[in-house]
Amino acid sequence: MTKSLDSIAPFSFAQNQPSPESGLDFARRVCAHYSLKVGPSAFSDGFAGFRTGFLLTALLILLSLLAVEPLNANGSGLFRRAYSLESSDPEAAIQNYRAAISQGLPANLRRAAVWKVYFLYKRNHYYIQAYRYGNSIGAGGSHQSEIMRNALHRWGITSSDFNALVKAWPGSGLADTANDIIARRSRKGPVLAADLRRALELEGRGDVASRVVVRRPDSKTGNDPDLEQAEYFYSQGDLAGAERILWKKANSEENLGSAARSRVLYLLGKIRLKQNKEEEAIRFYRLAAGYATDTESRRLLALASYRLYRTGKKDAAYELIDQFPDPSEDRMKLYFLVVAVDAADNPNALRRLKSMEAELKERVRLGQAGFLERKALGLLQGR
């Protein structure tokens, strides 16, 4: 009776791997097979015994040395490493199991490695790889159907969408297929896009992954797919990828509006700040401020100004927002007044800040004061 795939429970590598015969045991077995003596007694039979004993002792040493194999010579070491990584780093576990299968494994370990790859794909939302891999190893229909159901639920797509992705995987045409599906599945599109990118990167297809557009519901980039993708790269720490997209957009023949220009420059400033290149970041922020005509662009640059202010760059921080209209949000309004007084000693800002002094002190008393309240009261002392 064939076992259910789900019944293959994790097992101890040490308990299931056949114990390899040592070189010493092998040499002794050879000698025993031919009824030969090995050891001191072999030398007691005169010259012939001496010669036999010498040759067999040399054989024993030689076989002992030749029988020692590197840990990973037949994939068993890679299997053991993969098993240890299943929980902490499933992607590395998948790669090690696949490498172990390629290098060669005993039959029982090979079967276990094959199914472990399948279930690791399935468990970690690599649904397309799991489905394709399941087809190649003859996985049961119930398991394949479950993979499709999970994918449809997680990604909010139809079975025809899923089949289209499976068919296109992982060729260059996948990005166009995926982007078309993502554009029609706005609610769960971000999840699908992120999962596809992660899966493609696991397969070494970063070139295709970079063309899958990630649309986030909370995007601040006006649903511009290029800017959304640059934001995604930035959030994942891929600064080079984000910058490549931004420069390509900036240098394209596309007629960019003021808001798009402001955001391209703002993102370039964020990248430079992340790279600890503050002066370059400030230059990009200043350029972005010149194009900031919409509320969202101004909000983003106000946040950039605040980051600069917290790092001691008060003059640069003030320059970014000097020409902006007063914000409507209370804490942002307080920040504008604080930086105007601190950087420019603006008398109008100082007067307005003084009118808030009692309220600021009350926030301190109630334990509701943050950096800005304390900074404002510090600026008001002695004035």
C-alpha positions in Angstrom: 0.0 0.0 0.0 1.4 3.4 -1.0 1.9 5.9 1.9 0.2 9.2 1.7 2.7 12.0 1.0 1.5 13.8 4.2 2.5 10.7 6.2 6.2 11.3 5.4 7.2 12.8 8.7 10.4 14.6 9.4 13.0 12.1 10.5 16.4 12.1 12.0 19.1 12.0 9.4 21.4 10.1 11.7 18.8 7.4 12.4 17.9 6.8 8.7 21.2 7.1 6.9 22.9 3.7 6.5 26.2 3.6 8.4 29.0 3.7 5.9 31.5 0.9 6.2 34.9 2.3 7.4 38.0 1.5 5.4 39.3 -0.5 8.3 36.2 -2.7 8.5 36.3 -3.2 4.7 39.9 -4.3 4.8 39.3 -6.7 7.6 36.3 -8.1 5.7 38.4 -8.7 2.6 41.1 -10.4 4.6 38.5 -12.6 6.4 36.9 -13.5 3.1 40.2 -14.9 1.9 41.0 -16.5 5.3 44.1 -14.4 5.6 45.7 -13.2 8.9 46.3 -9.6 9.7 48.3 -8.5 12.7 51.2 -9.8 14.7 50.3 -13.4 14.2 50.8 -13.1 10.4 54.6 -12.7 11.1 54.9 -16.0 12.9 54.9 -18.2 9.8 58.4 -17.4 8.6 59.4 -15.4 5.6 56.2 -16.2 3.7 54.1 -15.1 6.6 56.2 -12.0 7.0 55.7 -11.1 3.3 52.0 -11.8 3.5 51.6 -9.9 6.8 53.5 -6.9 5.3 51.5 -6.8 2.1 48.2 -7.2 3.9 49.1 -4.6 6.5 49.9 -2.2 3.7 46.7 -3.1 2.0 44.8 -2.4 5.2 46.3 1.0 5.6 45.8 1.9 1.9 42.2 0.9 2.0 41.6 2.8 5.2 42.9 6.0 3.5 41.0 5.4 0.2 37.7 4.7 2.0 37.7 8.2 3.7 35.4 10.4 1.5 34.5 14.0 1.8 31.2 14.7 3.7 29.5 16.1 0.6 30.9 13.6 -1.9 27.5 11.9 -2.6 25.1 14.6 -1.5 24.5 13.2 2.0 26.2 16.2 3.7 24.0 18.5 1.7 20.9 16.6 2.7 21.9 16.9 6.3 22.5 20.6 6.0 19.2 21.1 4.2 17.3 19.3 6.9 18.8 21.6 9.6 17.7 24.7 7.6 14.1 23.8 6.9 12.7 26.0 9.7 15.2 28.9 9.8 15.9 29.3 6.1 13.5 27.3 3.9 14.9 28.8 0.7 18.4 27.6 1.5 16.9 24.2 2.5 15.3 23.9 -0.9 18.6 24.8 -2.7 20.5 22.3 -0.6 18.0 19.5 -1.2 18.1 20.1 -4.9 21.9 20.1 -4.9 21.9 16.9 -2.9 19.6 15.2 -5.4 21.9 16.4 -8.3 25.1 15.1 -6.6 23.6 11.7 -5.8 21.9 10.1 -2.7 21.0 6.6 -1.6 17.5 5.7 -2.8 15.8 6.3 0.5 17.3 9.7 1.0 16.7 10.7 -2.6 13.0 9.9 -2.2 12.8 11.9 1.0 14.7 14.9 -0.6 12.3 15.0 -3.6 9.2 15.1 -1.4 10.8 17.6 1.0 11.5 20.0 -1.9 7.8 19.6 -3.0 6.4 20.3 0.5 8.8 23.2 1.2 7.7 24.8 -2.1 4.1 24.3 -1.1 4.5 25.4 2.6 6.3 28.7 1.7 3.9 29.9 -1.0 6.1 28.9 -4.0 2.9 27.6 -5.6 4.0 27.6 -9.2 7.2 25.8 -8.5 5.3 23.3 -6.3 2.7 22.7 -9.0 5.3 22.2 -11.8 7.5 20.1 -9.5 4.6 18.0 -8.5 3.7 17.3 -12.1 7.3 16.2 -12.7 7.4 13.7 -9.8 3.9 12.3 -10.2 2.4 13.9 -7.1 -1.2 12.9 -6.4 -4.1 14.9 -7.9 -5.4 15.8 -4.4 -2.1 17.5 -3.5 -1.9 19.4 -6.8 -5.5 20.5 -6.4 -4.7 21.8 -2.9 -1.8 23.8 -4.3 -4.1 25.5 -6.8 -6.8 26.2 -4.3 -4.2 27.8 -1.9 -2.8 29.9 -4.7 -6.3 31.1 -5.9 -7.2 32.0 -2.3 -3.9 33.8 -1.5 -3.6 35.6 -4.8 -7.2 36.3 -5.6 -6.9 34.9 -9.1 -8.8 32.4 -11.2 -7.7 28.9 -12.3 -7.1 30.1 -15.8 -4.9 32.9 -14.4 -2.9 30.2 -12.4 -2.6 28.0 -15.5 -1.3 30.9 -17.5 1.4 31.6 -14.9 2.4 28.0 -14.8 2.6 27.8 -18.6 4.7 31.0 -18.8 7.0 30.1 -15.9 9.9 31.2 -15.7 10.4 32.7 -19.2 10.8 36.3 -20.1 7.1 36.4 -21.1 6.1 35.7 -17.5 6.4 39.4 -16.5 3.9 40.5 -19.0 1.5 37.7 -18.1 1.9 38.5 -14.4 1.5 42.2 -14.8 -1.7 41.8 -16.8 -3.1 39.6 -14.0 -1.9 41.9 -11.3 -3.5 44.9 -13.0 -6.9 43.1 -12.9 -6.5 41.9 -9.3 -6.0 45.2 -7.4 -7.1 43.8 -4.0 -4.5 41.0 -3.8 -2.2 42.1 -6.6 0.5 43.2 -4.2 0.7 39.8 -2.6 0.8 38.0 -6.0 3.5 40.3 -7.3 5.7 40.0 -4.1 5.4 36.2 -4.2 6.3 36.0 -7.9 9.3 38.2 -7.4 10.5 36.1 -4.5 10.0 32.9 -6.4 11.8 34.1 -9.5 14.7 35.3 -7.4 14.9 31.8 -5.9 15.3 30.4 -9.4 18.0 32.9 -10.3 15.7 34.9 -12.7 16.2 38.3 -11.2 15.9 39.8 -14.7 12.3 38.6 -15.0 11.5 39.4 -11.3 12.6 43.1 -11.8 9.9 43.5 -14.4 7.0 42.3 -12.2 5.3 45.4 -11.0 4.5 45.5 -7.3 1.4 47.6 -6.6 0.8 48.4 -3.0 -2.6 49.6 -1.6 -0.8 52.2 0.5 1.4 53.4 -2.3 2.3 57.1 -2.2 3.5 57.2 -5.8 0.2 58.0 -7.5 -0.1 54.4 -8.8 2.8 55.0 -11.2 4.1 51.4 -11.7 7.7 52.5 -12.1 7.7 54.5 -9.0 5.9 51.8 -7.1 8.5 49.3 -8.2 11.4 51.7 -7.2 9.7 52.1 -3.8 9.5 48.3 -3.4 13.2 47.9 -4.3 14.1 50.5 -1.8 12.0 48.8 0.9 13.8 45.5 0.2 17.2 47.1 0.5 17.9 46.9 -3.3 19.1 50.5 -3.6 20.9 49.9 -6.9 17.7 48.4 -8.4 15.6 51.3 -7.2 18.0 53.9 -8.6 18.3 52.1 -11.9 14.5 52.4 -12.4 14.4 56.0 -11.3 17.2 57.2 -13.7 15.6 55.2 -16.5 12.3 57.0 -15.9 14.0 60.4 -15.5 15.9 60.0 -18.8 12.9 58.6 -20.7 11.0 60.5 -23.3 7.9 60.3 -21.2 6.5 63.7 -20.4 6.7 63.6 -16.6 4.4 65.9 -14.6 5.6 68.0 -11.7 4.4 65.5 -9.1 6.2 62.6 -10.8 9.4 64.6 -11.1 9.2 65.6 -7.5 8.8 62.0 -6.4 11.6 60.7 -8.6 14.0 63.2 -7.1 12.6 62.6 -3.6 13.3 58.8 -3.9 16.8 59.5 -5.2 17.3 61.7 -2.1 16.1 58.8 0.1 18.6 56.5 -1.5 21.5 58.9 -1.0 20.5 59.4 2.6 20.4 55.6 3.1 23.9 55.5 1.6 25.1 58.1 4.2 25.6 60.6 1.4 23.8 63.5 3.1 25.0 66.3 0.9 23.8 64.5 -2.3 20.6 63.7 -0.5 20.0 67.3 0.3 20.6 68.4 -3.3 18.0 65.9 -4.6 15.5 67.0 -1.9 16.0 70.6 -2.9 15.3 69.8 -6.5 12.3 67.7 -5.5 11.0 70.7 -3.5 11.0 72.8 -6.6 8.5 70.5 -8.3 6.4 69.8 -5.2 3.1 71.3 -6.2 0.7 68.7 -4.8 -0.1 67.9 -1.2 1.4 64.4 -1.2 4.8 65.6 -2.6 4.9 68.3 0.1 4.1 65.8 2.8 6.9 63.5 1.7 9.4 66.4 1.5 8.3 67.6 5.0 9.2 64.1 6.3 12.5 64.3 4.6 13.1 67.7 6.1 12.3 66.3 9.6 14.8 63.5 9.1 17.5 66.0 8.2 16.6 68.2 11.2 16.9 65.3 13.5 20.5 64.7 12.2 21.5 68.3 12.9 21.0 69.6 9.3 18.6 72.4 10.4 19.5 74.9 7.6 19.0 72.3 4.9 15.8 71.1 6.6 14.3 74.6 6.7 15.3 75.3 3.1 13.2 72.3 1.9 9.9 73.6 3.4 10.5 77.4 3.5 8.2 78.1 0.6 5.5 75.5 1.5 2.1 76.6 2.7 1.2 75.9 6.3 0.2 72.3 6.8 -3.1 71.3 8.3 -1.9 68.5 10.5 -1.1 69.7 14.1 2.3 67.9 14.6 3.5 68.9 11.1 2.4 72.5 11.9 4.4 72.4 15.1 7.5 71.1 13.2 7.3 73.9 10.7 7.3 76.5 13.5 10.2 74.8 15.4 12.5 74.6 12.4 11.6 78.2 11.3 12.6 79.5 14.7 15.7 77.3 15.1 17.1 77.8 11.6 15.9 81.2 10.6 14.9 82.9 13.9 11.7 83.7 12.1 9.8 86.3 14.2 6.3 85.3 13.0 7.0 81.6 13.8 8.4 82.6 17.2 5.3 84.6 18.0 3.0 81.7 17.1 5.2 79.3 19.1 4.9 81.5 22.2 1.1 81.4 21.9 1.3 77.6 22.2 3.7 77.6 25.3 1.0 76.9 27.9 -0.4 74.0 25.8 3.1 72.6 25.3 3.9 72.7 29.0 0.6 70.9 29.7 1.6 68.1 27.3 4.9 67.7 29.2 3.1 67.5 32.5 0.7 64.8 31.2 3.6 62.8 29.8 2.3 63.4 26.2 5.3 65.4 25.0 7.7 64.2 22.3 10.8 65.5 20.7 9.0 68.5 19.0 7.3 69.7 22.2 10.5 69.6 24.2 12.5 71.2 21.4 9.9 74.0 21.1 10.0 74.7 24.9 13.8 74.7 24.7 13.7 77.3 22.0 11.3 79.5 24.0 13.5 79.6 27.1 15.0 83.1 27.6 13.0 84.6 24.7 
